[in-house]
Amino acid sequence: MHRAYNRVREGNFALDGLVGFDMHGKTVGVIGTGQIGTVVAQILTGFGCPTLAFDPFPNAACRSLGVRYIELNELFAQADIITLHCPLTPENKHLISGHAIARMKTGVMLINTSRGALLDTLPIIEELKSSKIGYLGLDVYEEEEQIFFEDRSGLILGDDVFARLLTFPNVIITGHQAFFTREALLNIAATVIDNITKFENNQPLGKLVG
């Protein structure tokens, strides 16, 4: 997408190197099927994607969409696209490791909009170089607190790993903005106000915002 955008801005409308693929019919693995993962699964099934899922606590709403829960190693082996929607815990840090990638299909697409440390970035870079990973989309990064949320355009980027990721034409990185919609911000504000009101009235708190 970024290559196509830049070409058009430069008046270059050639299509060389821009061949994509249809989502329809591609097997997608959703890791984490809470509220966000379930909505993603709903969208994917709408695209006609056979959808697999892994979650320690399977979601009945996902199952009702026709999503099939399988073991994590099976998901790695079967999915053309893998998308992460789970919280970071001590147990799943570097869930996507070199060993996990070795089980995946050649040319797999990885999408992470959850937490940066779910991915072990150094093996990711090696497998991008070998083309084992065909596409990578990141909205989060393990060391993002040193980079994201500030204008650093006039500074030298000191993170060599992040700088290496930026060199790949098949990698798209955004600055932890997947949540950043008007609707989501209004929902966050409403949840905070609701929790403050319940706290003042000694009532059980609703959803937590973290």
N, C-alpha and C positions, 0 to 999 in steps of 0.2 A: 504493500500500500504506500509506504513512504517513497519507494523508488518511483512509482507511477505519479505520485503527487509532485515530486521534484522535477520529473521530466516535463510534465505539463507546464509547470511554472517557467521552465526554460524554453518552452516552445517545441519540445521534443515529443512527438506523438507516436514514436515507434513502439511496437509491442514486443520486441525481442527481450527474452528473459522474464516476461511477466505472466507466463502461463500458470494458472492456478488449478484448483480442482473443485468439483462439486461436493458439497457437504452431504447431499442426499445419498444414502446407502453406505456412508462411512460409519464404522463402529466407533462410538465415543465412550470413553470411560470417565465417569464422574466420581471423584474421590471426595466424600463428604456430602451428605444429602440432608442437611438442615434446610432452613428456609430458602437460602440462596441456591444451594445445590439442587433443590427440588424445582425451583423456577427455571434454572438452567436446563434441567432434564426435560421439563415441559416444552421449552423452546426447541431443544434438540429433537424430541420426538415429532414436533411439528415440522421440522425440516426433513423428516423421514430417515433419521439416523437410528439404527439399532443402538440402544443405550444400555450400557452396563454400569454398575455402581458398586462401590465399596464403602461401607460405614459400619462401625461396631454396633450401631443401633439403627437397623433398617427402618425406613420411613414408609408407612402404609400409603401415604399420598404418592410417593414415587412408584411403588409397586402397582398402584392403580393406573398409572400411565403406561404400564407395560415394561418398566425398567426392571432389569434382571440383576439381582445382587449376586456377586461371585467373590471368591477370594482375591486378595490383592495381586498375587503373582499371576493369576489367570487374567486379571484385568490388564496388567502390563503386557502380557503376551498377545492379547486379542485386539486391543484398541488401536485404531488409526490415529485417534486424537485423545489426549488425556488432559482433563481440566481439574484443577484443585480448588476445593471449596470447604476446607476444614481448618479448625483452629490449630495453632502450634502448641504442642505439648512436648514434655521431655521424651515421650515414647516415639513421636513421629518426626523429630528433628532430622533433617536430611533424608526424608522419606524417599525422595528421588535421588538416589545415589548411583554410583557407577554400576553396582550390582543390579540395581533395579533397571537401569537403562539397558544393560546387557540382555535383559529378558524381553525388551520391547521390539516392535517391528522396526526394520530399517526405514527411515524417513518419517518416523512418528512426529506428530505435532504435540508440543507441550505448552499448556497455558496455565499460568499461576497468577491468580488475583487474590490469593489468601494471605499467606505470610512468607516472607522471603526465605527464611531458614528451612522451609520444607524442601528446598532444593539445595543440593551440594554443588556449588557453582563451578568449581574446578573441573570435575568430571563432565559437567554440562558443556564446558568449552571444548574439552577434548572430543566429545562426541559430536559437537557441531562441526569441528574440523574434519572428522571422519565421515560426516554425512549420515551417521546413525540417527541423529536428531535432524529432521528435515526443516522444522519450523519451531521457533520459540517465541512466545508472547509473555511478557512480564509486566505486571503493574506493581510488583513488590521486589525487593532485593534485600539479601541478608544483612548488608551493612548500610541500609538506606538512611539510617538516622544521621550519617555523616554527609549525606548528599541531598536527599529529597527535601521538599518544602521550602527551599531557599533559592534565590536567584544567584547562581554560581557561574553565569555566562562570562564574567570577566576574570574568572579564577582558573588556575591550572588544576585539572582533575587529578587528585592524588591516588585514587583507587585504581590500581592497574588492572584488577580483575574486571571491574565495571567498564573500564576503558576498552578492554579486549572484547567484551560483549557488544559494544557499540560498533565494532568493525564489521560484524557479520551482516550481509544483506538480507538474510532470512530471519533476523531477530527484530522484534518490535518491543520497545520498552516505553512505558508511560510512568509518570511520577506518583504512584499510589493515588490515583484519581478515579478508580473504578466506582467508588462510593459517591463521587462528587456530583450529585444531581440536586436540583432544587427540591425534588420530592423527598430524597433521602435526608437532606439537611432538615427539612421541616419535620420529618418523622423522628429524627434524633432529638430535635429541640422539644417536640411534644412529649417524647418518652422521658427526657430529663425533668421537665416541668411536672409531669405526672408522678414521677418517683419522689420528687421533692415534696409535693403535696401529700402523698401517702406517708412519707417519713414524718412530716410534721403532725399528721393525724394518727400516728402509731398504727398505720395499716401495713399489711404485707406489700413489699415492693413488687412491681411488675417486671418487665424486661429490663435487663441491665445493659448499660451502654459502656463499652470498654474499648 
